Every structure is written in C-alpha cells, then in structure tokens.
Amino acid sequence: MILSVLDISFHYNSHPILERVRFHVRPGEMIAVCGVNGAGKSTLLRCLNGILKPQRGSVLLDGQDLRLLGPKGIARSMASVPQKGADSELTVFEVVLLGRLPHRQWGPTRHDTLAVEKILETMDLADLAHRRFSTLSGGEAQKVLLAKALSQQPKVLLLDEPTNHLDLKNQLDVMRLVQSITRRESLAVVAAIHDLNTALRFSDRLLFLRQGRIDEVVAPGEVTAEVVRRIYGVEVQVCRIGETPVVVPL
Amino acid sequence: MSRGLAETFWRNAKKKQKLLFGLAATTAVVAVAALSFGTYAMSPIHVLKSLLRMAEETRVVVVWNIRLPRIAAGLSVGAGLALAGLFIQTLLRNPLGSPSTLGISQGAAFGASCVIVLFHAGPFGTALAAFCGSLGATVLIVILGRLRGLTPEAVILAGVALSSLFGAGTVLLQVLSDETRLAMAVAWSFGDVGRSNWPQIGWLSLSVTCLAGVGYWWRWHLNALDMGEEPAKNLGISVESLRWQGLILAALVSALATAFHGVIAFVGLIAPHAARRIVGADHRFLVPVSAVLGAALLLLADTFSRLILGTGSFPVGVVTSFLGAPLFLSLLLKRRA
C-alpha cells in the first residue's frame, strides 16, 4: 500500500506548523522524518493518522483519501506507536489484543487471541505475556507497543520517536525489529527520529523538515555536512563506518 | 512452538468469572443475613417466609416495608456510585475521579439545602432540587469541558472548584436558616439509605442497570482508553464522544442516587480501586466487580451503622467516610509498596 502525502498544510491558531508537505512512501520502505524540536515532526504524524485534520491537502492510502475511510477504517490500515505508553495495569497480552479492536465488533475471538500469541512469540515477548504493562522496562514497553501496532495488521506504520527513552542496546533492538518487520510485512513506515545516526543507519530515506516545510528528502548516503548544518545549525563531519554514514559533531 | 498463551488468557478469564460469581453470591448471602439482623431479630427461615409473605404480619411488614427497601437501596446506590466512579476515573484518566470530585454530590447538597431553607420543601421537593443541583453541576462541567476544550485534568480541577463553590453556598444557606431548617438540611446532607421507597429504588436500579450495560458494551473501548487518549484514537475510537456520553450517564446515576439518599462519600472512589486490585484493569471484569464491591461495601456499612451503632438511623454516609478514608489510604500505601 502506497502512502501519498499531497501538499498538506496545518495551522494552529493561524500559526503555520506544516506548509505544503508532499512525499510518498512505498511498501517495504522506511522514511525517517528529521528536524529540530518544533519542526513539525509529531504534527506531521498526527496529520497522517487522522488525529489532526490538515487545513489543506490530503493523505491518500493506495489512492483513497483518508477522510473517506473514517476513524475505524484508518485504524484497519494504519497503526501508530507513541513515544511512550501510559502506565496501564493491563497485561501485555491484553494490550496487544487491543490492536485487534478495529477488526471486530464484539469481544475477541479465539482467532484474535491466537493471532496475538503468534505475534508475541515472533517478537520474543512470550515470557512477558501475563506481566502488567506498567511493570515493564522502557525497551520492553516499546516492543509491546510495536507488537500491539502489528496486531492491527496495518499496511502503514507510524512511529513517533520510538527510541527516545531507551538506552543504546534497546535503541538498537527496537530499530532492528522495526527494520526487519518493515521488510517482512512490506509495511510503509514513517518514523519521526531525533537521533540522526539512528535515522541514517536504519531508514531508506530521510525527510528533513525545517519550519514546517520539507527542506530535503535524501537517501542516507546523500546526507552531507551542509544539509545537517542548514537544518540543525551545527557544524558536523559526515564519515562512513562500512556502508553506514555517521554524523560527528565538530 | 506454542506456549498456550491464548489458552492461558481464556483460562484466566474463566477464573475471574468464577471470582465475580463468588463475590456476587457472598453479597447476596450478606444481604439475606442483613435482613435477619436488627432490633426485631429474625431467623433466616423467618426472613425467607416473610419474603414469600408466609410469615406472621409483623414480620412481613418489617421485612417488606423496612429492611428490604433499605437493603435494596443500599445495593443499588452502592453499585451505582461505584460504576459512576469507575466511569469517571477511566474516562478522565484520573484515579481521583468520583461523583464527589466532580462536584456532583455537592451540587445535590446545595440544591437540597436551597429548597429546605428557602422554601421549606418536603421530601419530594428536596429530592427534586437535589437532582437539579446534581444535573446543574454536571451541565456546568460538560459545558466548560466542551466549549473550552478542557483536558481531563482540568475537568477534575474544575470539579474541585465547583465542589468548593457549592460547599460554600450550602454553608451560607445553613448560616441563614433557623434551627429547625438547619437540622433538616444537615440531616439530609448525611447520606442515608433508610429513606427510600420502592419507586425510587426502581428508578435507581433501572439507571444502574443501564450504566452497567453501557460499561460492559464499552469494555474494550475503556481498556483502550486505559492506554492513553491518543492510542485509543489510533484504534479508531471516538474518544471525545465516548468521554462525554459516559460522563453524562455517570452523572445521571450519581444525581439520582444523591437526590434520593443524600451525600454518600467514598464508595465511588474506593470500590473501583479495590476492584482493580482484585481483577486488574481489564474492564470486562472491572465493570461488574466494581458494581458488586460497591453494593457490598454500602450494604456492610449500612448494616454496621444499623447494628453496631444500634440506633437504626445512623446515617451510612458518616460510616462510609469513616471507613473509606483509612481504607483508601491503605490501598494507596499498598500500591506504592
């Protein structure tokens, strides 16, 4: 499923947050949205999943306007993973089962619970299944939220700074998981990512937002010190470790 | 290889169902026992005969006209306040949510005090004014929330401000009233399930049943809201609509309960928290268990006030406050530990 974002603009109290943002994401592709704080990254994700309504432009899923799908229709095709989950007392199994909600009218069926079981086992979360969500570490909680998003059987996955509160090991674990799921399930993924090196390592393209506008959309190998200086206002050196570009602040 | 996670999920659900039936059966037994206790003691056999109108006239009158309405009122008020508290806590995502926190109970007390002091109203007028006071508080909260787009936390703060305002208004009216009216207004404000009649119990039970039905219908949506407002929206749930419909229903039940029986504090706050400790946060069980615990809590508090304190007319609202505050503190401390 192709996600097409066509010239969306979002204003808050006449203050422009996003201006004519336009890009496409293909199945199996992960696009990282980067930029300084307040550049409009989270607002863009909220416009994509229908929580905020852009004043201009439209978001299309395989050519169909999001506004025609309705909240439940959107939830059947698109899942979001927040920065951090609430301190819920639900168990991990119950949390992941919530992802089946857009696909059913009444309570969960055996089929739903078996689907959740399969996801938990695939993601190596089976040992946590009956733990309360509030007792999980940051990395575990993030993986569970990812599992919940997958149980929605989405075609598009939106991630809002998924590694923000995680240590280095958990950052790598979560991003590797996202990358393998993106390929395996042919998902179109849009991830707002703060850490430029994480974005360079795991995404297929980087979309740089500056004051609500797209400044640049480039492949990781095309990111230059000039681009980083323009977006973030800092001097950096872009070097390579193997195939992966790395940004080092000077 | 499958580890039977799905099977464990269904097995746990069965266990919680059994626990729910056990709690409901225990409450029913306590209710029958409560029918036998009192100044005019009766054996359970006599109680059953009286219920079937096969006992002597005096016993039938005591059971049907005095004890049964009181116990039925206690059960329905307790269940109603507990469900209202659970709705408010979940929908506003605030563990301090309850009919008292939103100013609904204080609105009722103000309405009742107004008509008692200013118009010398009787029981019907007092109940009507209390109902209007509760609804007035609810309408104010809803209008503030909808028009100004208040966050759930701000709604609770607005409720605290309204409680304070209604409280001050009630005190002012009491200061202005004569001794007889002051005594009546104060007596009304202490919640008491002994003042019920069957039509009132009927209306309240009907509204409580509706609230329980809606809570069970929405159980998975309420679970989703437990994960946060935005995650719930991402699952296709219209959170705003769910929130305001639920709050209005909860407020209506609280308004009826308070109008008929006065202010009964803490049940709406404690019962959902106690239920969470027993069955977790899953609203499939949290809704019915909160209702049963609320009913049991008020039944026990009322029986305690009737028997231990001996007068038969000690207001149950005072007992729930005395028992509720330490119980709530112990729940909080255990949770932190």
Chai-1 contact restraints between the chains, C-beta under 6 A:
chainA,res_idxA,chainB,res_idxB,connection_type,confidence,min_distance_angstrom,max_distance_angstrom,comment,restraint_id
A,N49,B,N234,contact,1.0,0.0,6.0,A-B,restraint_1
A,I51,B,K233,contact,1.0,0.0,6.0,A-B,restraint_2
A,P71,B,G236,contact,1.0,0.0,6.0,A-B,restraint_3
A,K72,B,G236,contact,1.0,0.0,6.0,A-B,restraint_4
A,A75,B,L235,contact,1.0,0.0,6.0,A-B,restraint_5
A,A75,B,G236,contact,1.0,0.0,6.0,A-B,restraint_6
A,S80,B,N234,contact,1.0,0.0,6.0,A-B,restraint_7
A,A86,B,M227,contact,1.0,0.0,6.0,A-B,restraint_8
A,A86,B,G228,contact,1.0,0.0,6.0,A-B,restraint_9
A,S88,B,D226,contact,1.0,0.0,6.0,A-B,restraint_10
A,S88,B,M227,contact,1.0,0.0,6.0,A-B,restraint_11
A,E89,B,G280,contact,1.0,0.0,6.0,A-B,restraint_12
A,E89,B,A281,contact,1.0,0.0,6.0,A-B,restraint_13
A,L90,B,D226,contact,1.0,0.0,6.0,A-B,restraint_14
A,L90,B,A281,contact,1.0,0.0,6.0,A-B,restraint_15
A,F93,B,F9,contact,1.0,0.0,6.0,A-B,restraint_16
A,E94,B,D282,contact,1.0,0.0,6.0,A-B,restraint_17
A,L98,B,A224,contact,1.0,0.0,6.0,A-B,restraint_18
A,L101,B,W220,contact,1.0,0.0,6.0,A-B,restraint_19
A,L101,B,L235,contact,1.0,0.0,6.0,A-B,restraint_20
A,P102,B,L235,contact,1.0,0.0,6.0,A-B,restraint_21
A,P102,B,G236,contact,1.0,0.0,6.0,A-B,restraint_22
A,T113,B,A6,contact,1.0,0.0,6.0,A-B,restraint_23
A,T113,B,F9,contact,1.0,0.0,6.0,A-B,restraint_24
A,L114,B,A6,contact,1.0,0.0,6.0,A-B,restraint_25
A,E117,B,L5,contact,1.0,0.0,6.0,A-B,restraint_26
A,E117,B,A6,contact,1.0,0.0,6.0,A-B,restraint_27
A,A126,B,R3,contact,1.0,0.0,6.0,A-B,restraint_28
A,A129,B,L5,contact,1.0,0.0,6.0,A-B,restraint_29
